[in-house]
Amino acid sequence: MGDLTVMRVLVLVLLAANALFFTWSRGWLDTVTGLPAESGREPQRLAAQQHPERIQPLAASAVAALAQRSCLALGPLEGDAALAAAQAALHALGAEAQVRSSEQPGVWVVATIRLADAEFRARKEATYKQLKLPFEPLHGLPAEQPAFVLSRHASPADAAAQAAAFDKRGLKGLRVLELAPAQARHTLVVQADGLLAGQLRASRNAALAPGFKACGAAPAAAASAASG
């Protein structure tokens, strides 16, 4: 009787194991065991691919083109705000850039007072023509127009000196106006492989609107001469 009991127990254990395996193989216990029954099967891996037929190996020429590095320049960017915006846009694309900056002088003008009266303006115009003195309409400062510009200068001191010289010649009613402030002008230089270069040129970010151009040969030649 003892051997028969053992045999019955073994049969029951085998039946239970088979039933458990059958249940697991159907995926009914995936959420319980955390071991998906189909995880290691190739059909499921293939089903997880999206359009595998579209995957094509790159030709050697395409690989070489992507690996080729080039120098791209963005600019000029007027002012520090434009520079910061462009740098943020490049950072978002994973690009690092070298900054080249130069200071652009402002523009000061010697101009007449506002000539709102048409007759008075015509007399001023006739006087300047008689003196063969070049002049032009004032633009860019709507609140100060209409007026004539008699000279342009890179500093307020130069403009003031010219206004004093005009005064000595008997030309009255002149003033010095700042037409444009001095500001920095920047260029960003990026060393990019073929993939990054394509992304930069295709970007529609407004901060990169000036567009990328190949770096000039002159700076590279100068650097080469300096290193030699």
C-alpha positions, 0 to 999 in steps of 0.5 A: 500500500505504501508504494501505491500511495507514492505512485499516486502522489507522483502522478498527481504532481506530474499532472499539476506540473503539466497543467501549470506549464500549459497555463504559463505557455498560454500567457495566462500567468504573464501578469502573475509571474512577470515572465512572458511566455512569448518573450524569447520567440523570434516572431514576437521580436519581428512583430515589434519591428516597425517596417523592417523592410525599410531598413537598408544598409548605407553605402560606403559613399554615404557613410563617408559623407556622413563622417566628413567634417566641415566648418559652418558659420552662422551670422552676423548676429546683431547684439547679445540677445541674438547670440544667446538665442542662437546658442540655445538653438544650437545646444538643442541640436547637440552642437557646440560653437565658437564665438567670434565677436567684433564691436560695431560703432554707433552712428551719430548725426548732425541734424537740423531741428524738426522742420514741420513747416514746409516753407521753412524746410524749403528755405533750409534746403535752398541754403544747403544747396547754395553752400554746396553742403551735402544733406539727406532726409533723416530716417529712423527717428520718427519723433524727430522728423522731418529733418535733414542730416548734414553729417554722420559720425562714429562717436558723439564727440566727433558729431559735436565737433562737426556741429560746432564747426557748422555753427561757426559757419553761421548754420544755426538750429543744428543738433546731435542725434544718436541714430544707432547705438554701438553694439556687438556683432557675432558669428558662430562657427561650428565644426560639424559632421555630415549628419549635424550639418544637414540638421543645421541647414534644415533647421527652421528655428528663427534664431538660426534664420541668418543661415549657415555658410561654409567658413571663409578660407581666409581665417583658416589660411591666416591660422595656418600661417600663424602656426607655421 
